[in-house]
Amino acid sequence: MGELTDLDINTEEIWDLIYKCLGELGPGHYAGSRPPQQAYEKKIQSQELFAFSWRSRELEENMYIKFTISEGCLYYVSFHVDKKINERGEKK
């Protein structure tokens, strides 16, 4: 919930926002490891985690999202402002 508070959004808005932000992503935004890390949370245990870092047009912020897809459902693990994006050499 802390991540949502930092973004000044409530839980009812999160899925619409994630959907919009996923549309901004491309292969060049991938910020995860190769091979991807595996989830340890019980419901998604052993699923591959995909991390992306990009400059969001929707939020006008450098953003980071980590998620997995399991049995046709998207589970977001982390979604927050990414203050380290410029350290990785990406443009504002």
N, C-alpha and C positions, 0 to 999 in steps of 0.2 A: 504493500500500500504506500510505502514511502516514495517509491518511484512515481506513482500517480499523483501524489501530493506535490512533488517537485515540478511536475508538468502542469499543475493546476487544472487537472481534469478529474472527473469522478468515474466510478466503475461503470456507470451506464453508458458513458461515452467511449470507453477504451476500445471496444471491438470495432466501431466505426473508424476510429482513428488508426488503429493497426491496419485495417483493410486499406485505407487511403495510403498509408506509409509503405505497405508492401508493394503497392503499384509504383512506387518511386525507385525500387531496388533493381539493380542489375548485377551481372556476374562480377563486375569490377568493384562492387561494394562489399564483397565477401571478406570478412575479417576473422573467420574461424580458423581452426587448425586443420591440417590435412594429414591423416584422416580426421574427420570431425570427432569432437569429444562425445562421450556417451552420457546420457542423463542418468541421474541416480535417484530421482524422485520415484516413488513406488509406481504411480500410474503410468509413467513413461520410461521406466527403468530400461536401460540398455539401448534406447533409441538414440540416433545420431542427432546432435545439436548443431544448428546452423546459425552462425553469428554474422551480422552485417552492420557496417558503420557507414554513414552517409550524411550529406547535408540535406535536410528535409525541406522541401518547398512548403509543405503543409504547415509545419511547425516553425519554420525559419530558425532552426537549431541544428547543430551537429547531433545526430541521434545514433543510438546503438540498440539493436534488437537481437535476441537469441531465442530460437524456437525450434520445435520439432513437429513433425507430422506423423501421427500414429492412427491407424485404422480410419483414415479419411478425415481426421480432426486435427486442427492446428492448435498446439499448446504453446503459449508464449511463456518463456522462462524469465526473461529480462527485457525491459523496454525503458530506456532512460536517455537523458542528455549525455552525449559522449564528449567529454572535455578533452580526451586524448586524440581525437581524430587528426588534428594537425600534426601531432607527433609522428603519425604514420605517413605523412607526406601528402595527404589528400587536400584538395582545394576547399575553401570556404564556399 
